[in-house]
Amino acid sequence: MRLRLRSWGEESGGGGAERTVLLVHGLASDSGTWEAVAPRIARLGYRVLAPDLRGHGRSPRGYYSPRALADDLCQTLPVGAALALGHSVGAAVLSLAAGALAPRRLGYAEPYWDIDAVSELPDASSANRLMAVTPERIAAQHPTWPERIVAAEAAARARWDPRTMVDLHAHDMPRIPGRTPAPSLVLRAGIPGVAPELDERELARRGFEVVTLPGAGHLLHHDEPEGFMAVLGAWLGSGGHTGGTGEDARGTGAHAAR
């Protein structure tokens, strides 16, 4: 399935895929919810491409297995991007597509690698009720978010197909993917939320670097956009290494685990 794409930045005449960043949203979001960070990445000289996953935004509906969503990414996105980054369920789906997309670097923000956890939401109506759809409810839950981000999340949640949650819970997924095919960063929220717990030692053994944003919740690119961008900018500029040990030297409060 070909997905609807949103883009930021100019298409590079000479850089091609190596100056492209791919962003994959999570469940009940869409490409517009990257608005807090995508323009900033574009200002670093990258073209940013963000799809609406099937069942989200303006992409078609269908059957929602993790593999089907991953195949959509492979049919829609360019191979060899500078960075491919996914959030939550988008991170889990990206991990299945990473080998085919072959980005130079990978990023997983609050990865939802244990899809079976959503089995607590067994039907579409209960899933829909649990999502705060109106801007007023979202703003009350997240008082620090700018109005434009609240509006983007409300629009995304009004368009998503809650059947995605029902279908995805029927498919198990490895808690941690196999050894990563490219330098890979895992961004974790310091405030516990809905994402499954991860074994950081096992992640490190498989080649992942783990960085935590202490003041952020699950939607860490909304909660801490400055810290998120500081870590991401370092990752992009370093060839796949944040350079942090212990407390982060950039003053964001982020810290890296080895």
C-alpha positions as CSV (number, residue, x, y, z in Angstrom):
1,M,0.0,0.0,0.0
2,R,1.3,3.5,-0.9
3,L,1.0,5.9,2.0
4,R,0.3,9.6,2.1
5,L,3.5,11.5,2.7
6,R,4.2,14.9,4.3
7,S,7.5,16.7,3.7
8,W,9.5,19.5,5.1
9,G,12.6,21.1,3.6
10,E,13.8,21.3,0.0
11,E,14.5,18.2,-2.1
12,S,18.3,18.2,-2.4
13,G,19.6,18.3,-5.9
14,G,22.9,16.5,-5.0
15,G,22.4,14.9,-1.6
16,G,19.5,12.6,-2.4
17,A,18.6,10.0,0.2
18,E,21.7,10.7,2.3
19,R,20.2,14.1,3.1
20,T,16.8,12.7,3.9
21,V,15.3,11.9,7.3
22,L,12.3,9.6,7.7
23,L,9.8,10.0,10.6
24,V,7.3,7.3,11.5
25,H,4.5,8.2,13.9
26,G,2.9,6.0,16.5
27,L,-0.6,4.7,17.1
28,A,-3.5,7.2,16.7
29,S,-1.1,9.9,15.4
30,D,-0.2,10.9,11.9
31,S,2.5,12.8,10.0
32,G,1.3,16.2,11.2
33,T,2.2,15.4,14.8
34,W,5.9,15.7,13.9
35,E,5.4,19.5,13.6
36,A,7.4,20.3,16.8
37,V,10.6,18.7,15.4
38,A,10.4,18.1,11.6
39,P,10.9,21.8,10.7
40,R,13.9,21.9,13.0
41,I,15.4,18.9,11.3
42,A,14.8,20.5,7.9
43,R,16.7,23.6,9.1
44,L,19.7,21.4,9.6
45,G,19.8,20.8,5.9
46,Y,17.7,17.7,5.5
47,R,14.6,16.8,3.6
48,V,12.1,15.3,6.1
49,L,9.5,12.7,4.9
50,A,6.8,11.4,7.3
51,P,4.1,9.0,6.2
52,D,0.6,8.5,7.6
53,L,0.6,4.8,8.5
54,R,-2.3,2.8,7.1
55,G,-5.5,3.5,9.1
56,H,-4.1,6.9,10.1
57,G,-4.3,10.4,8.7
58,R,-5.1,10.4,5.0
59,S,-3.7,7.0,4.1
60,P,-6.0,4.1,3.1
61,R,-7.5,1.7,5.6
62,G,-6.9,-2.0,5.6
63,Y,-5.7,-4.9,7.7
64,Y,-3.3,-3.9,10.5
65,S,-0.7,-6.5,11.1
66,P,2.8,-5.1,12.0
67,R,4.2,-6.8,8.9
68,A,1.6,-5.1,6.7
69,L,2.4,-1.7,8.1
70,A,6.1,-2.4,7.6
71,D,5.6,-3.5,4.0
72,D,3.8,-0.2,3.4
73,L,6.9,1.7,4.6
74,C,9.0,-0.2,2.2
75,Q,6.7,0.6,-0.7
76,T,6.5,4.3,0.1
77,L,9.8,5.5,1.6
78,P,13.2,5.9,-0.1
79,V,16.1,3.5,0.6
80,G,19.3,4.7,2.2
81,A,18.1,7.7,4.2
82,A,20.4,9.5,6.6
83,L,18.1,8.6,9.5
84,A,14.9,6.7,9.9
85,L,13.2,7.3,13.3
86,G,9.9,5.8,14.6
87,H,7.9,6.5,17.7
88,S,6.1,3.9,19.8
89,V,4.2,1.5,17.5
90,G,5.9,3.3,14.6
91,A,9.2,2.3,16.0
92,A,8.1,-1.3,16.2
93,V,7.0,-1.3,12.6
94,L,10.1,0.5,11.5
95,S,12.3,-2.2,13.1
96,L,10.6,-4.7,10.7
97,A,11.3,-2.5,7.7
98,A,14.8,-1.4,8.7
99,G,16.7,-4.1,6.7
100,A,14.9,-3.2,3.4
101,L,15.0,0.6,3.9
102,A,18.7,0.4,4.8
103,P,19.0,3.9,6.5
104,R,22.5,5.0,7.6
105,R,21.2,5.4,11.1
106,L,18.1,4.3,13.0
107,G,16.2,5.9,15.9
108,Y,13.5,4.3,18.1
109,A,11.6,6.7,20.4
110,E,9.7,4.9,23.2
111,P,9.6,1.7,21.1
112,Y,6.5,-0.5,21.5
113,W,8.3,-3.8,20.7
114,D,5.8,-5.8,22.8
115,I,2.7,-5.4,20.7
116,D,0.8,-8.0,22.8
117,A,0.6,-5.4,25.6
118,V,-2.3,-3.6,23.8
119,S,-4.5,-6.7,24.4
120,E,-5.8,-4.8,27.4
121,L,-7.9,-2.8,24.8
122,P,-9.9,-5.6,23.2
123,D,-12.4,-3.7,21.0
124,A,-12.5,-0.7,18.8
125,S,-15.2,1.2,20.8
126,S,-13.2,0.9,24.1
127,A,-10.0,1.9,22.2
128,N,-11.7,5.0,20.8
129,R,-13.1,6.0,24.3
130,L,-9.6,5.8,25.8
131,M,-8.1,8.3,23.4
132,A,-8.7,12.0,24.3
133,V,-10.0,13.2,21.0
134,T,-11.0,16.9,21.6
135,P,-8.4,19.6,21.9
136,E,-9.8,20.6,25.3
137,R,-9.2,17.1,26.7
138,I,-5.7,16.9,25.2
139,A,-4.7,20.3,26.5
140,A,-5.9,19.4,30.0
141,Q,-3.8,16.2,29.9
142,H,-0.8,18.0,28.5
143,P,-0.8,21.7,29.7
144,T,2.8,22.4,28.5
145,W,2.1,21.6,24.8
146,P,1.8,24.5,22.4
147,E,-1.6,25.1,20.9
148,R,-0.5,23.9,17.4
149,I,0.7,20.5,18.8
150,V,-2.6,20.1,20.7
151,A,-4.5,20.8,17.4
152,A,-2.3,18.4,15.4
153,E,-2.9,15.6,17.9
154,A,-6.6,16.2,18.1
155,A,-6.9,16.2,14.3
156,A,-4.9,12.9,14.1
157,R,-6.9,11.2,16.7
158,A,-10.1,12.2,15.0
159,R,-9.0,10.5,11.8
160,W,-7.4,7.3,13.0
161,D,-9.1,3.9,12.6
162,P,-9.3,2.4,16.1
163,R,-9.4,-1.0,14.5
164,T,-5.6,-0.7,14.2
165,M,-5.4,-1.3,17.9
166,V,-7.6,-4.4,17.7
167,D,-5.7,-5.9,14.8
168,L,-2.2,-5.2,16.2
169,H,-2.9,-6.9,19.5
170,A,-3.5,-10.1,17.7
171,H,0.2,-10.2,16.5
172,D,3.1,-10.7,18.9
173,M,6.4,-9.0,18.2
174,P,9.9,-9.5,19.7
175,R,10.6,-7.4,22.8
176,I,13.9,-6.4,21.3
177,P,14.8,-6.8,17.6
178,G,17.8,-8.8,16.6
179,R,21.2,-7.1,16.2
180,T,20.6,-3.8,14.5
181,P,21.6,-3.4,10.9
182,A,22.8,0.2,11.4
183,P,23.9,2.5,14.3
184,S,20.7,2.7,16.4
185,L,19.5,5.0,19.1
186,V,16.7,4.2,21.5
187,L,15.1,7.3,23.1
188,R,13.4,6.6,26.4
189,A,11.0,8.8,28.5
190,G,12.1,9.5,32.0
191,I,8.5,9.5,33.2
192,P,7.1,5.9,33.1
193,G,4.3,5.5,30.6
194,V,2.7,3.0,28.2
195,A,5.8,1.8,26.5
196,P,7.1,-1.6,27.7
197,E,10.1,-1.8,29.9
198,L,13.3,-2.6,28.1
199,D,16.5,-4.5,29.1
200,E,19.1,-1.8,28.4
201,R,22.0,-4.3,28.8
202,E,20.5,-6.5,26.2
203,L,19.9,-3.5,23.9
204,A,23.6,-2.5,24.3
205,R,24.7,-6.1,23.6
206,R,22.7,-6.0,20.3
207,G,24.3,-2.7,19.3
208,F,21.8,-0.1,20.5
209,E,22.6,3.2,22.3
210,V,20.0,4.2,24.9
211,V,19.4,7.8,25.9
212,T,16.8,8.9,28.4
213,L,15.0,12.3,28.5
214,P,14.2,12.6,32.3
215,G,11.4,15.2,32.0
216,A,9.5,13.6,29.1
217,G,6.6,11.2,29.0
218,H,5.7,8.8,26.3
219,L,5.1,11.6,23.7
220,L,8.6,12.8,24.4
221,H,9.0,14.8,21.1
222,H,6.0,16.9,22.4
223,D,7.0,17.0,26.1
224,E,10.7,17.8,25.6
225,P,11.2,19.0,22.0
226,E,14.5,20.9,22.8
227,G,16.0,17.8,24.5
228,F,14.7,15.6,21.8
229,M,16.3,17.8,19.1
230,A,19.6,18.1,21.0
231,V,20.0,14.3,21.1
232,L,18.8,13.9,17.5
233,G,21.1,16.6,16.2
234,A,24.1,15.1,17.9
235,W,23.1,11.6,16.5
236,L,22.8,13.0,12.9
237,G,26.0,15.0,13.2
238,S,28.2,12.4,14.7
239,G,27.7,9.5,12.3
240,G,25.6,7.6,14.8
241,H,26.8,8.4,18.3
242,T,25.4,10.9,20.8
243,G,28.7,11.1,22.5
244,G,27.0,11.3,25.9
245,T,28.1,9.4,29.0
246,G,26.2,9.9,32.3
247,E,24.8,13.4,32.4
248,D,24.5,14.9,29.0
249,A,27.0,17.7,28.2
250,R,24.5,19.6,26.1
251,G,22.6,20.7,29.2
252,T,19.3,19.0,28.2
253,G,19.3,16.7,31.2
254,A,19.4,13.7,28.9
255,H,21.7,10.9,29.9
256,A,23.0,7.9,28.0
257,A,23.3,4.3,29.1
258,R,26.0,2.0,27.9
